[in-house]
Amino acid sequence: MFRTLTYCLLAGLAFIVISCGGEDSTSNGTGPSDNVIVSNVRIISTPYGATVQFQTNLPSKANVLYDTNSDSLRSVSPDTLTFKKQHLISIEELTSATRYYYRISVWTSDSLTMVTTMSNFITPSGIVIDGPPVISNIRVTELTDSSAVIAFSTNEDTDARIRWGLTDSTMTDSLMDSSFVLTHQFELTGLTEGTVYYYRAAAVDAESERTDSEILTFETPTNQQPPEIEDARILYTTNSTVSLFWRTSESADTRVRYGLEQGSLDSVFQDTLTQVVEHQVTFQRLDRDATYDFQIQSRDREGLLSEPDTLTTTTADTLWAAIPDTTSPNNALLVLPVRIENAANLAGIELRIAYDSEYLLLENYAPGDFVINNDYMFSQIIPNATTGEIRVLVTWRLQYEGNYPTGTQASGDGALVNLSFRTLQNGNTTVTFIPGTVEAFEPVSLPLECETRDATIQIQ
């Protein structure tokens, strides 16, 4: 798609020519796949009227729907005398210096129909002034902590340009509007709160005469809105550990109140020194098989506190898992073999491995494919048909900077690796779950969840 605008002077009369080309700009309509197509749209606009010229790929009749309100388009006299490919439709009694919205409607003798996407044009003011344009009434009409709207007027139809920056010599950001009108407006976005900005407007008329305004300033206010909590969820739950996650709409600190009953959230966690957008908090040494409420909040740099959000989860019963020893060196490998015996009656399991990706980099997984979602690995595994065993081998590389993260994960030491599985169908059986020897690390007993589909599973 391309769109060009030409501003012309003819015998003292100002008019605008707008050309649109390419089928993509107008072919979003309804009808069969071999629908009629509108192309090469050309608008010739005077202060009080416009002519719409265009082509169709099939002989068609046509109409133009237009109005200053895009929600209530009205029709002009249609081009319906004959079915043809070249079309010209006039619109009369328009208002100067006004934006009009329009669509083109066409139909063929075979009842193929098409309506173009919404487009618009602005009628010129009809004012022609000798000499360069005059910029007046330049002002900031809207101002937030991150955006500003700047408007100004010219004494004749001109385009509009604006530059801005943090000093009067570094106004490197810029915008341009090629519409030739009397009133102009720009929205500047991505600004920093509590900051002074310098800006200058410019206008160029039909004779390429340019005027620049003086350099002006505005200051964005400080944020007056508290952060909003988004995407709050439970990352994972074991018999003694719960990991929470949420995002905030701006950088803010991390606060959690929690307890066994809502209304008695007596335990408190706060990190008031770190301002982040993504928040993750892991709690250990919780009661097993217990329901906890976690009330999360965040406070921004201006001291504004978000509305609280509450997450609820129930911890699991105790089985098995393993974590690395805290004396392990950086870049060491954590190799975790797992074997489940007597699992033939289960038809298969869905294995879930939750691990702390901040310190553990997954290098290898056997057997088969898996899916990673946040800090979880999911894999469906079928037992060996002969032995009834399920074998899994997972390898991570331990990565951290500085001291090993002691006291921040499960049982107070090391990086968390937590396993759980679910049966893929009903079945009563007794299985043997063997964590195996964790190479280069000291095994530690931790929780393992087991979910069944109405099956009786005993873990030995």
Summary of the structure (lengths in Angstrom):
residues: 460
radius of gyration: 34.2
end to end distance: 68.6
largest distance: 98.5
contacts: 1449
relative contact order: 0.09
helix: 2%
strand: 56%
